[in-house]
Amino acid sequence: MRSPASAARRGPARSIATLAFVLAVSAAAGGLVGCSALSPLPAWELVKGAGTATSTALATAAPAKASNTVHHGDAPVQTLCIEFNRNAPLEDLVPALQAELKGQGVDSRVYEAGTGLQQCGVWLRYVATIEWGVPPMASGYRANLSAASLSLHRADGTLLSSSSYVAEENFGLARWAGTRNKIAPVVKALITGFQS
């Protein structure tokens, strides 16, 4: 059994430890409460965070598929020229094509139609269909790629390979996936001949 003197000696030490713990928890909780108390619209901060998460999810939504691929089994292409198509005004389409080609080990340059014929042995030509709509959690219209066809040709016009992307009929959130995510399997099929 403890003597009253030993309990009295332990009491202040225990009280100081308890007080330190309570102060630490209060400071941490107070810091969190301060964020929401100091923000004029804490709910708006939550909505912005959710919007960021949603746009990230949409950018990588539902994998795209290549279709109608034709590959004539020619030697792998190491370098090619992209014929710029002014009728497909999606600003991130050509950079997406070049990034995916680079990922397949193919260097590329972009030329206006009818120029650069002497410099290029292989040409990539493309057509694209663009649709406009309002993405979820957005307030304005945005263009998105709904279909694309790519083809590789020799300088003399001989077809080496071709492949296409077509959005599924009821493609929901995948509609807002990034252009590069949509075009990646088509570029891979165009270069390798294998659809994934």
mmCIF file of the C-alpha atoms, coordinates in Angstrom:
data_MODEL
# 
_entry.id   MODEL 
# 
loop_
_atom_site.group_PDB 
_atom_site.id 
_atom_site.type_symbol 
_atom_site.label_atom_id 
_atom_site.label_alt_id 
_atom_site.label_comp_id 
_atom_site.label_asym_id 
_atom_site.label_entity_id 
_atom_site.label_seq_id 
_atom_site.pdbx_PDB_ins_code 
_atom_site.Cartn_x 
_atom_site.Cartn_y 
_atom_site.Cartn_z 
_atom_site.occupancy 
_atom_site.B_iso_or_equiv 
_atom_site.pdbx_formal_charge 
_atom_site.auth_seq_id 
_atom_site.auth_comp_id 
_atom_site.auth_asym_id 
_atom_site.auth_atom_id 
_atom_site.pdbx_PDB_model_num 
ATOM 1   C CA . MET A 1 1   ? 0.000   0.000  0.000    1.00 0.00 ? 1   MET A CA 1 
ATOM 2   C CA . ARG A 1 2   ? 1.236   3.492  -0.833   1.00 0.00 ? 2   ARG A CA 1 
ATOM 3   C CA . SER A 1 3   ? 1.832   6.028  1.793    1.00 0.00 ? 3   SER A CA 1 
ATOM 4   C CA . PRO A 1 4   ? 0.174   9.410  1.476    1.00 0.00 ? 4   PRO A CA 1 
ATOM 5   C CA . ALA A 1 5   ? 3.627   10.962 1.184    1.00 0.00 ? 5   ALA A CA 1 
ATOM 6   C CA . SER A 1 6   ? 4.582   8.851  -1.881   1.00 0.00 ? 6   SER A CA 1 
ATOM 7   C CA . ALA A 1 7   ? 1.255   9.636  -3.597   1.00 0.00 ? 7   ALA A CA 1 
ATOM 8   C CA . ALA A 1 8   ? 1.853   13.315 -2.999   1.00 0.00 ? 8   ALA A CA 1 
ATOM 9   C CA . ARG A 1 9   ? 5.316   13.059 -4.585   1.00 0.00 ? 9   ARG A CA 1 
ATOM 10  C CA . ARG A 1 10  ? 3.952   11.274 -7.713   1.00 0.00 ? 10  ARG A CA 1 
ATOM 11  C CA . GLY A 1 11  ? 0.993   13.592 -8.096   1.00 0.00 ? 11  GLY A CA 1 
ATOM 12  C CA . PRO A 1 12  ? 2.890   16.652 -9.337   1.00 0.00 ? 12  PRO A CA 1 
ATOM 13  C CA . ALA A 1 13  ? 4.978   14.585 -11.795  1.00 0.00 ? 13  ALA A CA 1 
ATOM 14  C CA . ARG A 1 14  ? 1.896   12.887 -13.161  1.00 0.00 ? 14  ARG A CA 1 
ATOM 15  C CA . SER A 1 15  ? 0.056   16.207 -13.360  1.00 0.00 ? 15  SER A CA 1 
ATOM 16  C CA . ILE A 1 16  ? 2.892   17.817 -15.328  1.00 0.00 ? 16  ILE A CA 1 
ATOM 17  C CA . ALA A 1 17  ? 2.995   14.898 -17.817  1.00 0.00 ? 17  ALA A CA 1 
ATOM 18  C CA . THR A 1 18  ? -0.774  14.978 -18.203  1.00 0.00 ? 18  THR A CA 1 
ATOM 19  C CA . LEU A 1 19  ? -0.735  18.734 -18.630  1.00 0.00 ? 19  LEU A CA 1 
ATOM 20  C CA . ALA A 1 20  ? 1.987   18.501 -21.289  1.00 0.00 ? 20  ALA A CA 1 
ATOM 21  C CA . PHE A 1 21  ? -0.003  15.856 -23.165  1.00 0.00 ? 21  PHE A CA 1 
ATOM 22  C CA . VAL A 1 22  ? -3.212  17.887 -23.040  1.00 0.00 ? 22  VAL A CA 1 
ATOM 23  C CA . LEU A 1 23  ? -1.383  21.006 -24.257  1.00 0.00 ? 23  LEU A CA 1 
ATOM 24  C CA . ALA A 1 24  ? 0.216   19.106 -27.156  1.00 0.00 ? 24  ALA A CA 1 
ATOM 25  C CA . VAL A 1 25  ? -3.123  17.630 -28.285  1.00 0.00 ? 25  VAL A CA 1 
ATOM 26  C CA . SER A 1 26  ? -4.833  21.002 -27.919  1.00 0.00 ? 26  SER A CA 1 
ATOM 27  C CA . ALA A 1 27  ? -2.158  22.729 -29.975  1.00 0.00 ? 27  ALA A CA 1 
ATOM 28  C CA . ALA A 1 28  ? -2.438  20.150 -32.744  1.00 0.00 ? 28  ALA A CA 1 
ATOM 29  C CA . ALA A 1 29  ? -6.222  20.269 -32.782  1.00 0.00 ? 29  ALA A CA 1 
ATOM 30  C CA . GLY A 1 30  ? -6.166  24.043 -32.486  1.00 0.00 ? 30  GLY A CA 1 
ATOM 31  C CA . GLY A 1 31  ? -3.935  24.218 -35.544  1.00 0.00 ? 31  GLY A CA 1 
ATOM 32  C CA . LEU A 1 32  ? -6.433  22.229 -37.561  1.00 0.00 ? 32  LEU A CA 1 
ATOM 33  C CA . VAL A 1 33  ? -9.377  24.204 -36.285  1.00 0.00 ? 33  VAL A CA 1 
ATOM 34  C CA . GLY A 1 34  ? -7.484  27.397 -37.069  1.00 0.00 ? 34  GLY A CA 1 
ATOM 35  C CA . CYS A 1 35  ? -7.291  26.437 -40.756  1.00 0.00 ? 35  CYS A CA 1 
ATOM 36  C CA . SER A 1 36  ? -11.022 26.091 -41.072  1.00 0.00 ? 36  SER A CA 1 
ATOM 37  C CA . ALA A 1 37  ? -11.738 29.002 -38.745  1.00 0.00 ? 37  ALA A CA 1 
ATOM 38  C CA . LEU A 1 38  ? -9.406  31.329 -40.670  1.00 0.00 ? 38  LEU A CA 1 
ATOM 39  C CA . SER A 1 39  ? -10.595 30.280 -44.123  1.00 0.00 ? 39  SER A CA 1 
ATOM 40  C CA . PRO A 1 40  ? -13.597 32.323 -45.223  1.00 0.00 ? 40  PRO A CA 1 
ATOM 41  C CA . LEU A 1 41  ? -15.120 29.340 -46.984  1.00 0.00 ? 41  LEU A CA 1 
ATOM 42  C CA . PRO A 1 42  ? -13.899 25.991 -45.614  1.00 0.00 ? 42  PRO A CA 1 
ATOM 43  C CA . ALA A 1 43  ? -16.414 24.143 -47.771  1.00 0.00 ? 43  ALA A CA 1 
ATOM 44  C CA . TRP A 1 44  ? -14.992 25.835 -50.871  1.00 0.00 ? 44  TRP A CA 1 
ATOM 45  C CA . GLU A 1 45  ? -11.533 24.487 -49.999  1.00 0.00 ? 45  GLU A CA 1 
ATOM 46  C CA . LEU A 1 46  ? -13.053 21.002 -49.821  1.00 0.00 ? 46  LEU A CA 1 
ATOM 47  C CA . VAL A 1 47  ? -14.759 21.461 -53.193  1.00 0.00 ? 47  VAL A CA 1 
ATOM 48  C CA . LYS A 1 48  ? -11.487 22.612 -54.790  1.00 0.00 ? 48  LYS A CA 1 
ATOM 49  C CA . GLY A 1 49  ? -9.707  19.553 -53.401  1.00 0.00 ? 49  GLY A CA 1 
ATOM 50  C CA . ALA A 1 50  ? -12.428 17.261 -54.701  1.00 0.00 ? 50  ALA A CA 1 
ATOM 51  C CA . GLY A 1 51  ? -12.278 18.971 -58.091  1.00 0.00 ? 51  GLY A CA 1 
ATOM 52  C CA . THR A 1 52  ? -8.554  18.381 -58.335  1.00 0.00 ? 52  THR A CA 1 
ATOM 53  C CA . ALA A 1 53  ? -9.000  14.716 -57.450  1.00 0.00 ? 53  ALA A CA 1 
ATOM 54  C CA . THR A 1 54  ? -11.818 14.379 -59.987  1.00 0.00 ? 54  THR A CA 1 
ATOM 55  C CA . SER A 1 55  ? -9.842  15.977 -62.816  1.00 0.00 ? 55  SER A CA 1 
ATOM 56  C CA . THR A 1 56  ? -6.905  13.677 -62.070  1.00 0.00 ? 56  THR A CA 1 
ATOM 57  C CA . ALA A 1 57  ? -9.210  10.658 -62.174  1.00 0.00 ? 57  ALA A CA 1 
ATOM 58  C CA . LEU A 1 58  ? -10.784 11.848 -65.429  1.00 0.00 ? 58  LEU A CA 1 
ATOM 59  C CA . ALA A 1 59  ? -7.412  12.343 -67.083  1.00 0.00 ? 59  ALA A CA 1 
ATOM 60  C CA . THR A 1 60  ? -6.627  8.682  -66.602  1.00 0.00 ? 60  THR A CA 1 
ATOM 61  C CA . ALA A 1 61  ? -10.142 7.240  -66.935  1.00 0.00 ? 61  ALA A CA 1 
ATOM 62  C CA . ALA A 1 62  ? -10.841 4.041  -68.832  1.00 0.00 ? 62  ALA A CA 1 
ATOM 63  C CA . PRO A 1 63  ? -8.056  2.819  -71.059  1.00 0.00 ? 63  PRO A CA 1 
ATOM 64  C CA . ALA A 1 64  ? -8.420  3.477  -74.775  1.00 0.00 ? 64  ALA A CA 1 
ATOM 65  C CA . LYS A 1 65  ? -8.039  0.758  -77.400  1.00 0.00 ? 65  LYS A CA 1 
ATOM 66  C CA . ALA A 1 66  ? -6.596  0.678  -80.875  1.00 0.00 ? 66  ALA A CA 1 
ATOM 67  C CA . SER A 1 67  ? -8.803  -0.786 -83.586  1.00 0.00 ? 67  SER A CA 1 
ATOM 68  C CA . ASN A 1 68  ? -8.647  -1.697 -87.262  1.00 0.00 ? 68  ASN A CA 1 
ATOM 69  C CA . THR A 1 69  ? -4.865  -2.014 -87.185  1.00 0.00 ? 69  THR A CA 1 
ATOM 70  C CA . VAL A 1 70  ? -3.116  -2.998 -90.399  1.00 0.00 ? 70  VAL A CA 1 
ATOM 71  C CA . HIS A 1 71  ? 0.650   -3.555 -90.341  1.00 0.00 ? 71  HIS A CA 1 
ATOM 72  C CA . HIS A 1 72  ? 2.571   -4.855 -93.345  1.00 0.00 ? 72  HIS A CA 1 
ATOM 73  C CA . GLY A 1 73  ? 5.512   -6.222 -91.335  1.00 0.00 ? 73  GLY A CA 1 
ATOM 74  C CA . ASP A 1 74  ? 8.115   -3.754 -92.536  1.00 0.00 ? 74  ASP A CA 1 
ATOM 75  C CA . ALA A 1 75  ? 11.284  -3.110 -90.532  1.00 0.00 ? 75  ALA A CA 1 
ATOM 76  C CA . PRO A 1 76  ? 10.702  -0.969 -87.437  1.00 0.00 ? 76  PRO A CA 1 
ATOM 77  C CA . VAL A 1 77  ? 10.671  2.757  -88.088  1.00 0.00 ? 77  VAL A CA 1 
ATOM 78  C CA . GLN A 1 78  ? 13.408  4.756  -86.323  1.00 0.00 ? 78  GLN A CA 1 
ATOM 79  C CA . THR A 1 79  ? 12.497  8.242  -87.514  1.00 0.00 ? 79  THR A CA 1 
ATOM 80  C CA . LEU A 1 80  ? 9.503   9.769  -89.250  1.00 0.00 ? 80  LEU A CA 1 
ATOM 81  C CA . CYS A 1 81  ? 7.856   13.035 -90.150  1.00 0.00 ? 81  CYS A CA 1 
ATOM 82  C CA . ILE A 1 82  ? 4.390   14.045 -89.009  1.00 0.00 ? 82  ILE A CA 1 
ATOM 83  C CA . GLU A 1 83  ? 2.268   15.841 -91.570  1.00 0.00 ? 83  GLU A CA 1 
ATOM 84  C CA . PHE A 1 84  ? 0.497   18.600 -89.618  1.00 0.00 ? 84  PHE A CA 1 
ATOM 85  C CA . ASN A 1 85  ? -3.267  18.520 -90.170  1.00 0.00 ? 85  ASN A CA 1 
ATOM 86  C CA . ARG A 1 86  ? -4.872  21.947 -89.750  1.00 0.00 ? 86  ARG A CA 1 
ATOM 87  C CA . ASN A 1 87  ? -8.313  20.326 -89.865  1.00 0.00 ? 87  ASN A CA 1 
ATOM 88  C CA . ALA A 1 88  ? -7.680  18.650 -86.498  1.00 0.00 ? 88  ALA A CA 1 
ATOM 89  C CA . PRO A 1 89  ? -7.246  21.692 -84.217  1.00 0.00 ? 89  PRO A CA 1 
ATOM 90  C CA . LEU A 1 90  ? -6.778  19.872 -80.908  1.00 0.00 ? 90  LEU A CA 1 
ATOM 91  C CA . GLU A 1 91  ? -3.813  21.650 -79.345  1.00 0.00 ? 91  GLU A CA 1 
ATOM 92  C CA . ASP A 1 92  ? -2.386  18.626 -77.517  1.00 0.00 ? 92  ASP A CA 1 
ATOM 93  C CA . LEU A 1 93  ? -2.745  16.055 -80.307  1.00 0.00 ? 93  LEU A CA 1 
ATOM 94  C CA . VAL A 1 94  ? 0.640   16.512 -82.036  1.00 0.00 ? 94  VAL A CA 1 
ATOM 95  C CA . PRO A 1 95  ? 2.582   16.754 -78.742  1.00 0.00 ? 95  PRO A CA 1 
ATOM 96  C CA . ALA A 1 96  ? 0.793   13.583 -77.592  1.00 0.00 ? 96  ALA A CA 1 
ATOM 97  C CA . LEU A 1 97  ? 1.737   11.842 -80.852  1.00 0.00 ? 97  LEU A CA 1 
ATOM 98  C CA . GLN A 1 98  ? 5.369   12.902 -80.507  1.00 0.00 ? 98  GLN A CA 1 
ATOM 99  C CA . ALA A 1 99  ? 5.577   11.824 -76.859  1.00 0.00 ? 99  ALA A CA 1 
ATOM 100 C CA . GLU A 1 100 ? 4.139   8.388  -77.630  1.00 0.00 ? 100 GLU A CA 1 
ATOM 101 C CA . LEU A 1 101 ? 6.385   7.953  -80.653  1.00 0.00 ? 101 LEU A CA 1 
ATOM 102 C CA . LYS A 1 102 ? 9.381   8.814  -78.476  1.00 0.00 ? 102 LYS A CA 1 
ATOM 103 C CA . GLY A 1 103 ? 8.168   6.186  -75.995  1.00 0.00 ? 103 GLY A CA 1 
ATOM 104 C CA . GLN A 1 104 ? 8.279   3.647  -78.844  1.00 0.00 ? 104 GLN A CA 1 
ATOM 105 C CA . GLY A 1 105 ? 11.838  4.709  -79.741  1.00 0.00 ? 105 GLY A CA 1 
ATOM 106 C CA . VAL A 1 106 ? 10.858  6.728  -82.815  1.00 0.00 ? 106 VAL A CA 1 
ATOM 107 C CA . ASP A 1 107 ? 12.146  10.256 -83.423  1.00 0.00 ? 107 ASP A CA 1 
ATOM 108 C CA . SER A 1 108 ? 9.751   12.626 -85.172  1.00 0.00 ? 108 SER A CA 1 
ATOM 109 C CA . ARG A 1 109 ? 9.579   16.047 -86.778  1.00 0.00 ? 109 ARG A CA 1 
ATOM 110 C CA . VAL A 1 110 ? 6.476   18.006 -87.759  1.00 0.00 ? 110 VAL A CA 1 
ATOM 111 C CA . TYR A 1 111 ? 6.017   19.571 -91.202  1.00 0.00 ? 111 TYR A CA 1 
ATOM 112 C CA . GLU A 1 112 ? 3.225   21.397 -92.959  1.00 0.00 ? 112 GLU A CA 1 
ATOM 113 C CA . ALA A 1 113 ? 1.505   19.332 -95.648  1.00 0.00 ? 113 ALA A CA 1 
ATOM 114 C CA . GLY A 1 114 ? 3.514   19.355 -98.879  1.00 0.00 ? 114 GLY A CA 1 
ATOM 115 C CA . THR A 1 115 ? 6.827   20.405 -97.326  1.00 0.00 ? 115 THR A CA 1 
ATOM 116 C CA . GLY A 1 116 ? 9.763   18.299 -96.205  1.00 0.00 ? 116 GLY A CA 1 
ATOM 117 C CA . LEU A 1 117 ? 9.275   15.560 -98.786  1.00 0.00 ? 117 LEU A CA 1 
ATOM 118 C CA . GLN A 1 118 ? 12.996  15.266 -99.499  1.00 0.00 ? 118 GLN A CA 1 
ATOM 119 C CA . GLN A 1 119 ? 13.948  14.985 -95.815  1.00 0.00 ? 119 GLN A CA 1 
ATOM 120 C CA . CYS A 1 120 ? 11.540  12.213 -94.850  1.00 0.00 ? 120 CYS A CA 1 
ATOM 121 C CA . GLY A 1 121 ? 11.433  8.572  -95.850  1.00 0.00 ? 121 GLY A CA 1 
ATOM 122 C CA . VAL A 1 122 ? 8.372   7.796  -93.660  1.00 0.00 ? 122 VAL A CA 1 
ATOM 123 C CA . TRP A 1 123 ? 5.363   10.009 -92.999  1.00 0.00 ? 123 TRP A CA 1 
ATOM 124 C CA . LEU A 1 124 ? 2.708   9.812  -90.287  1.00 0.00 ? 124 LEU A CA 1 
ATOM 125 C CA . ARG A 1 125 ? -0.600  11.251 -91.408  1.00 0.00 ? 125 ARG A CA 1 
ATOM 126 C CA . TYR A 1 126 ? -3.619  11.609 -89.149  1.00 0.00 ? 126 TYR A CA 1 
ATOM 127 C CA . VAL A 1 127 ? -7.234  12.674 -89.091  1.00 0.00 ? 127 VAL A CA 1 
ATOM 128 C CA . ALA A 1 128 ? -9.177  13.360 -85.919  1.00 0.00 ? 128 ALA A CA 1 
ATOM 129 C CA . THR A 1 129 ? -12.722 14.031 -84.831  1.00 0.00 ? 129 THR A CA 1 
ATOM 130 C CA . ILE A 1 130 ? -13.162 16.490 -82.013  1.00 0.00 ? 130 ILE A CA 1 
ATOM 131 C CA . GLU A 1 131 ? -16.267 16.952 -79.892  1.00 0.00 ? 131 GLU A CA 1 
ATOM 132 C CA . TRP A 1 132 ? -17.046 19.775 -77.512  1.00 0.00 ? 132 TRP A CA 1 
ATOM 133 C CA . GLY A 1 133 ? -18.645 19.431 -74.108  1.00 0.00 ? 133 GLY A CA 1 
ATOM 134 C CA . VAL A 1 134 ? -18.558 20.567 -70.493  1.00 0.00 ? 134 VAL A CA 1 
ATOM 135 C CA . PRO A 1 135 ? -16.513 18.233 -68.276  1.00 0.00 ? 135 PRO A CA 1 
ATOM 136 C CA . PRO A 1 136 ? -17.777 17.358 -64.794  1.00 0.00 ? 136 PRO A CA 1 
ATOM 137 C CA . MET A 1 137 ? -16.919 20.020 -62.200  1.00 0.00 ? 137 MET A CA 1 
ATOM 138 C CA . ALA A 1 138 ? -16.137 22.559 -64.950  1.00 0.00 ? 138 ALA A CA 1 
ATOM 139 C CA . SER A 1 139 ? -17.962 25.649 -66.121  1.00 0.00 ? 139 SER A CA 1 
ATOM 140 C CA . GLY A 1 140 ? -16.874 25.967 -69.747  1.00 0.00 ? 140 GLY A CA 1 
ATOM 141 C CA . TYR A 1 141 ? -16.764 23.924 -72.918  1.00 0.00 ? 141 TYR A CA 1 
ATOM 142 C CA . ARG A 1 142 ? -13.656 21.930 -73.755  1.00 0.00 ? 142 ARG A CA 1 
ATOM 143 C CA . ALA A 1 143 ? -12.592 20.015 -76.857  1.00 0.00 ? 143 ALA A CA 1 
ATOM 144 C CA . ASN A 1 144 ? -11.925 16.306 -76.574  1.00 0.00 ? 144 ASN A CA 1 
ATOM 145 C CA . LEU A 1 145 ? -10.720 13.666 -78.998  1.00 0.00 ? 145 LEU A CA 1 
ATOM 146 C CA . SER A 1 146 ? -13.549 11.319 -79.986  1.00 0.00 ? 146 SER A CA 1 
ATOM 147 C CA . ALA A 1 147 ? -11.903 9.515  -82.937  1.00 0.00 ? 147 ALA A CA 1 
ATOM 148 C CA . ALA A 1 148 ? -8.546  9.421  -84.715  1.00 0.00 ? 148 ALA A CA 1 
ATOM 149 C CA . SER A 1 149 ? -6.948  7.476  -87.544  1.00 0.00 ? 149 SER A CA 1 
ATOM 150 C CA . LEU A 1 150 ? -3.187  7.315  -88.005  1.00 0.00 ? 150 LEU A CA 1 
ATOM 151 C CA . SER A 1 151 ? -1.297  5.950  -90.986  1.00 0.00 ? 151 SER A CA 1 
ATOM 152 C CA . LEU A 1 152 ? 2.380   5.500  -91.841  1.00 0.00 ? 152 LEU A CA 1 
ATOM 153 C CA . HIS A 1 153 ? 3.422   5.964  -95.474  1.00 0.00 ? 153 HIS A CA 1 
ATOM 154 C CA . ARG A 1 154 ? 6.677   5.834  -97.372  1.00 0.00 ? 154 ARG A CA 1 
ATOM 155 C CA . ALA A 1 155 ? 7.649   8.973  -99.259  1.00 0.00 ? 155 ALA A CA 1 
ATOM 156 C CA . ASP A 1 156 ? 6.230   7.386  -102.445 1.00 0.00 ? 156 ASP A CA 1 
ATOM 157 C CA . GLY A 1 157 ? 2.823   6.971  -100.731 1.00 0.00 ? 157 GLY A CA 1 
ATOM 158 C CA . THR A 1 158 ? 3.021   3.216  -100.005 1.00 0.00 ? 158 THR A CA 1 
ATOM 159 C CA . LEU A 1 159 ? 1.049   2.347  -96.859  1.00 0.00 ? 159 LEU A CA 1 
ATOM 160 C CA . LEU A 1 160 ? 3.177   0.756  -94.120  1.00 0.00 ? 160 LEU A CA 1 
ATOM 161 C CA . SER A 1 161 ? 0.575   0.589  -91.344  1.00 0.00 ? 161 SER A CA 1 
ATOM 162 C CA . SER A 1 162 ? -2.592  2.160  -90.019  1.00 0.00 ? 162 SER A CA 1 
ATOM 163 C CA . SER A 1 163 ? -4.592  2.119  -86.797  1.00 0.00 ? 163 SER A CA 1 
ATOM 164 C CA . SER A 1 164 ? -7.559  3.959  -85.290  1.00 0.00 ? 164 SER A CA 1 
ATOM 165 C CA . TYR A 1 165 ? -9.114  5.114  -82.038  1.00 0.00 ? 165 TYR A CA 1 
ATOM 166 C CA . VAL A 1 166 ? -12.861 5.442  -81.705  1.00 0.00 ? 166 VAL A CA 1 
ATOM 167 C CA . ALA A 1 167 ? -14.535 6.346  -78.436  1.00 0.00 ? 167 ALA A CA 1 
ATOM 168 C CA . GLU A 1 168 ? -17.026 3.788  -77.214  1.00 0.00 ? 168 GLU A CA 1 
ATOM 169 C CA . GLU A 1 169 ? -20.676 4.603  -77.799  1.00 0.00 ? 169 GLU A CA 1 
ATOM 170 C CA . ASN A 1 170 ? -21.419 5.199  -74.120  1.00 0.00 ? 170 ASN A CA 1 
ATOM 171 C CA . PHE A 1 171 ? -18.014 6.328  -72.966  1.00 0.00 ? 171 PHE A CA 1 
ATOM 172 C CA . GLY A 1 172 ? -19.036 8.482  -69.972  1.00 0.00 ? 172 GLY A CA 1 
ATOM 173 C CA . LEU A 1 173 ? -16.047 9.716  -67.988  1.00 0.00 ? 173 LEU A CA 1 
ATOM 174 C CA . ALA A 1 174 ? -13.546 8.197  -70.440  1.00 0.00 ? 174 ALA A CA 1 
ATOM 175 C CA . ARG A 1 175 ? -14.636 10.958 -72.778  1.00 0.00 ? 175 ARG A CA 1 
ATOM 176 C CA . TRP A 1 176 ? -12.615 13.385 -70.647  1.00 0.00 ? 176 TRP A CA 1 
ATOM 177 C CA . ALA A 1 177 ? -9.459  11.266 -70.495  1.00 0.00 ? 177 ALA A CA 1 
ATOM 178 C CA . GLY A 1 178 ? -6.364  13.018 -71.808  1.00 0.00 ? 178 GLY A CA 1 
ATOM 179 C CA . THR A 1 179 ? -5.541  12.957 -75.504  1.00 0.00 ? 179 THR A CA 1 
ATOM 180 C CA . ARG A 1 180 ? -2.274  11.157 -74.821  1.00 0.00 ? 180 ARG A CA 1 
ATOM 181 C CA . ASN A 1 181 ? -4.064  8.369  -72.940  1.00 0.00 ? 181 ASN A CA 1 
ATOM 182 C CA . LYS A 1 182 ? -6.451  7.948  -75.854  1.00 0.00 ? 182 LYS A CA 1 
ATOM 183 C CA . ILE A 1 183 ? -3.797  7.990  -78.585  1.00 0.00 ? 183 ILE A CA 1 
ATOM 184 C CA . ALA A 1 184 ? -1.109  5.873  -76.841  1.00 0.00 ? 184 ALA A CA 1 
ATOM 185 C CA . PRO A 1 185 ? -2.446  2.416  -77.815  1.00 0.00 ? 185 PRO A CA 1 
ATOM 186 C CA . VAL A 1 186 ? -2.990  3.585  -81.397  1.00 0.00 ? 186 VAL A CA 1 
ATOM 187 C CA . VAL A 1 187 ? 0.618   4.776  -81.754  1.00 0.00 ? 187 VAL A CA 1 
ATOM 188 C CA . LYS A 1 188 ? 1.871   1.512  -80.257  1.00 0.00 ? 188 LYS A CA 1 
ATOM 189 C CA . ALA A 1 189 ? -0.249  -0.511 -82.682  1.00 0.00 ? 189 ALA A CA 1 
ATOM 190 C CA . LEU A 1 190 ? 0.885   1.662  -85.592  1.00 0.00 ? 190 LEU A CA 1 
ATOM 191 C CA . ILE A 1 191 ? 4.584   1.051  -84.826  1.00 0.00 ? 191 ILE A CA 1 
ATOM 192 C CA . THR A 1 192 ? 4.504   -2.558 -83.565  1.00 0.00 ? 192 THR A CA 1 
ATOM 193 C CA . GLY A 1 193 ? 1.461   -3.964 -85.334  1.00 0.00 ? 193 GLY A CA 1 
ATOM 194 C CA . PHE A 1 194 ? -0.023  -5.261 -82.061  1.00 0.00 ? 194 PHE A CA 1 
ATOM 195 C CA . GLN A 1 195 ? -3.268  -3.987 -80.609  1.00 0.00 ? 195 GLN A CA 1 
ATOM 196 C CA . SER A 1 196 ? -3.513  -4.002 -76.826  1.00 0.00 ? 196 SER A CA 1 
# 
